[in-house]
């Protein structure tokens, strides 16, 4: 009914995420499948998010696509994985490390060490300063005390807000860096005396009776991650702000919350939970608020003009809501810049339009996919967008009257 109403009487002045999604799916489906989860993730009402983000994030998805895809899957009509599927939100197969994403970083560490280099763990950066010759002096604290490391180049994936406080002397853009905001994230992993609770690798939770936004089934990612067939392990994902009530809860309180919410959702009984653990991830999502763009631009302009050998990369290092592959690519291209002795690639263009451009050619459509390897080109195919608040319209002044 609401879908038909939306098609016959669509919202004409589409401004918000809510407006766009209601027009596309109707109020009922919007309220069930989009509203609650989206607000859990971003901590802001859907009627305050820009419609542009909805059009980008749910691009190509319609009620017809979703229904026909579900029927094809249930009837086994897909001839091969992702058969004919162009909508990324409906893809059902992909590659995944058998022991989890940590395998990539273990392999990277082993590769670095095989080349005779060293990966220093447990070091906390205290200060970063450049001497008269342009070399870097980094002081760090460890369990054994303080240490000093010297280098010709520094690649930083640290949050821009944290980096600014450690550069000596402090940058003039420090106030702008301190104004950057983040959405934080925590996972409550619980072990349940049961077979797998559901067959999917994860399920999105739209129920407003619970705070959890998504539940992962780790064995569905890879059977080797949960080898005991009599134990299921799931991860409940919560979106929050650092130091809010959820973030400040103890691990024990969060495990109890997870048990309670799993019971509310009917996924398992609280008494079947045999263990739990909590992993907190600060600054998981860079917030795109009204001032973030100018804040990032101010800090970037200052640091790049002052320090040619300081390179910012990654999601937090650039305050960009990038996919993991894009974030890693910014670091890889930065290494090529260092080897070339110039900023050959403008890494700030990665994920702007799914293409890379030569530095200085931002205005040209000179795609370089032909110049990079096939795996790098593949990394450009996914996009990650973020919601923005609706811009307030200026009051209209009528002839003979003053604006209120």
N, C-alpha and C positions, 0 to 999 in steps of 0.2 A: 504494500500500500504506500509506504513512505517513499519507496524507490520510484513508483509510478508518479507520485505527486511531485517529486523532485524533477522528473523529466518533463512533466507537463507545466509545472510552475517553478522553474529554477530560480535560485537567487540571482538577481541581475547584477547587483553591485558586489561582485565577489572580492572580498578584502582579506579574509582570514583563512587559516587552515580549515577551520570548521565549515565555512561557506563552501570552499572548494570540494571538500570531501562529501558533504551532504549532497551537493549537486551531482557528484559522481556515483554515490552509492545509496542515497536516501538517509534520513535521520536515524532510522532504526539500526541499520548496519553500521553507520558512523559511530553511534553511541556504544555499540557492542564491541566493535573491532578496532576502532581507532582512538577514540577520545581518551579513555582511561590510561591505556598504555603510553600514549604519547605524552600525556601530562605527567606520568610517573617518571619518564626518562628526563624530561627537560625542566620539570618543576615550574611550569607556567601554563596558564589556561590556553586551550586550543583556539579560543576566539581572540587571543592576543597575538597568535603566530601568523606570520605572513602567508598568504595563499601561494606565493611563489615557491616556497619550500615544499608544500604539498605536491605541486605540479612536478617538481623535480624528483622528490623522494618516492612518489608512487607513480612515476612516469610509465605509461603504457598499461597500467593495471586497471581493469574495469570489472564490473560484476560478471559480464559475459566471459571474460578471460578466466576469472577465478573459478566459475562454475564448470566451464568446459574442461579446464585443467583437472579439477577434482574428479570429474566423471571419467576422464581418460585414465587417471591413475587407478581409480577404484576398479575399473573394468579391464585394466592391464592393456590398454590400447597404445601406450607409448612403445614404439618399436625399439628405441634405444634411449639411454639416459638423456634427459633434457631434450627429447625429440621435438624439434620445431619450436622450442621454447625460447622466446626472445626477451620476456619479462624477467629481469634478474631476481625479483622477489619470489618467483615461483620455481627457480632452479632447485633440483633435488639431489644432484651429485656434484662432488668436488673432491679434490685431493686433501688429505689431512695427515700430519705426522702421526705415526702409530703410537707413540708415547706422549703426544701432545706437542704444542708449539715450542716448548723448551728445548726440544731436540735441535731446532735450528740454531739456537744460541750456543748449545753445546758444540755443535759442528763448527760454528764460526770461531769459537774459542780455540778449538783444536787446530783449526786451519791457521790461526794467528800464531799459535805457539809452535806449530810445525815450521814456520818461517823464521824461527828464532826470536820471536817477539814475546812480550809478557802482558798478561791481562791482570790488572791489579783489582782485587775484590776487597770490599770492606773499607774503602777509602771515601771519606766525606770531604768535598771541596770546601775550603775555608776562604781562600782569596786567590784571585787571578790578576796578575799584573804583567805589564810589558816593560822590558828594560830599554835603554837608549838605543840598543842595536836591533830592536824589534823582536827579540826573543821573549818567550813567555816563561813566567815563573809561577808555578801553581803550588800553593801550600794546601796540604790535606791532613786531616786527622784520622788516625787509625787506632786500633786497640792497643798498639804498642807506643803510641804517642804521635807527634807530628812529623811529617815528612815533606820534602820539597821536590818537585818534579819540574824539569825544564823541557821546553819544546819549541819548535819553530812554528807549528800550527796548532790550533785548538779547534776541535769540532765539538759543539755543545748540543746535546739533545735535552738538556735540563730545561725546565719551565722558564720562560723569559723573565717571569717575575723573580725567580730565584737567582738566575744568572746576574741580573742587574745589581743585586745586593752584594755580589761577591767580586765584581770588577773593581779594581783600584787604579786610579781614583774613581769614585762613584760617578756613573754617567748622568748627564743632565736630564735624560729621559727616565730617570728612576721613578718619578711620580706617575708617569704614564704606565710604566711596567707594573707598579704596585696596584694600578687600577684594573689590571686584567683579572678576570674571574674564571672559575672552573666549576664543573659539576663532578662530584666524586662518586665512588662506586665501591661496593663490597659484595663479596660472594660468600655465602654460607653453604659449605659442603656438608651434607649429612649422609651417613651410611645406613642403609635400611636392610633389615633381614628379610630379603625378598628377591624375586627375580626382577628383571627390568620393569620399572613402573609404567613406562610407555615406550613405544618403538622409535619415536623421533629423537633427533640429536638435541633439540630444544623445543620448548613450547612457550608462546607469549601469553602472559596472564593479563586478561582484560577485566577481571573481576575487581570491583572497587571495594570489596570487603577485606582485601589483603593489600599489603604494601609491596610484595614481591612483584617484579616486572617481568621476569623470565626465569624459566627453570631448565637447566641443562641436564641431559642424561649422558654422563661421560662415557659409558660403554658404547653408546651409539656413535660417538665420534670415532672410537677405536676400541675393540674388545680388549686389547692389551693394557688399556688404562685402568680397567677394573677386572683383574684376572679371576677373582673368586666368584663363581657362578651363583653362589647362594647369597651374595651381597650386592645390592644395587647402590650406586653412588650418584647423587644428583647435587647440582649446585644451584642454589637460589640466589638470584641477582637482584640487588637493591640499589637504587639510584638515590643519592643524597648529597648534602653539602657538608663539607668538613666541619666538625664540631656541632652539627645539629643533633637532635635527640637520637636519631638512628645511628649516626656515626659514633656518637659518644657511648653507646651501649656497650656493655662488656661482651666478650665472646660467648660466655654462658647465656646471657640474656638473648643474644642473637640466635643461638642454636635453639633455644626454647621458642623464640618467635617463629623460626623456620618450621619446627615440629608442629606448632599450632596452625600455621598457615597451610602446611601440607595436608593436615587433617580437614581444614575448612574446604580446601579444594577437592578433597576426596581422593588424593593421590596415595596416601599411606596413613596408617595409624601411628599416633605419637609413640606408643609403646613398642613399635617395631624398629624405631631408630636406635642404633647401637653405638653411634659415635658422631662427632661433628667437629668442624674446624672453620675458622673465619679468615679470609684474606681481604685486606683493605687495599684499595688502589686510589691514592690521592690524585687529583687533577686528571681524571680519566678522560673528561670531555672539556675542551676549551669552550668557554661560553662566548657566543657571538652577540654581545649586547650592543647598545647604541654607540658606545665609544671604543669598542675593541679595535676597529679598523684603524682609526687615527692613532691609538695607543701603540699598536704594533708597528705602524709606519714610522712613527717618531723614533722608536727604539731601533728599528732596523736601519733607518737612515743614519742615525748617529754612529752606531757600532760599525757599520760597513764603511763609513767615511773615515773613522778613526783607526780601525783595525782591519787591515786587508787580510790578515791571517787568522781571524776569528770567524768561524763558520757556524751558523745556526741551522739545525736539521731536525726533522721529525715532527710529530704532532705537537708536543709541548714546546720543543725548541723553536718552532715557528708559529705557535698558537694557531694551528690549522687542524680542523677536524678531518684529517686524512685517513684513508684506509691504511692498513698496516703495510701493504705493498708499496703504496705511494710514499709513506714515511721512510721506508727502507731505501727507496730509490733516491730520495733527496740526499741521503748519506753517500750512496754509491756515486752519484754525479758530483758530489762535493769532492770526493777522492780524486775523480778525474780532473776536476778543476785544479786541485793541488798539484797533481802530477804534470799538468799542462803549464803551471805557473801563471795562470790567469783564470778569471771567472768565465770559463768557456760556456758553461750551462747556467742559466738563471733558474736555480732550484725553486724559486718562489713561484714559478709558473707550473710546477708539477701539480696536477689535479685541478688546474684552473679550467682547462677545456679538453682534458684527456689527451693532450699532446705536449711534447716538450718543444721549446724554442731556443735558438741560440740567444745568449745574453745580448741585449741591445736590440733584439728583433721582436720585442713584445707586440708591436703594432702589425707585424707581418704574419701571414698565415704560412710560415715556413715550417711545416711539420718535419720532424727528423726521424720518424719511425723507420725509414729505410736505412738509417745510419746506425741503428741500435739493434741488439740481438732480439730474437723472437720472443724470449721470455720477458724481456723488458717491455716490448711492445704490448704483450699480453697484460702486463701490469697496469697499462693505461686504460683498460677497458671498463674498470669499475669506478664509479664516482661516489663521493660521500658529501652530502649536503647537510646544512644545519638550518634550524628555524630562526627567523628573525622576527622581532616585534613589528606590528603594523605601524607604519608612519602616520602620525596625526596630521590631518589635513588642516591647512591654514583657514581661518574663518573667512567667509565670503563677505565682502563689503558691498552692500547694496547702495545704489545712488541715493543721496540725500540722507543716508543713515550712517552712523558710526558703528564700527565693529564692536561687538561686546568684548 
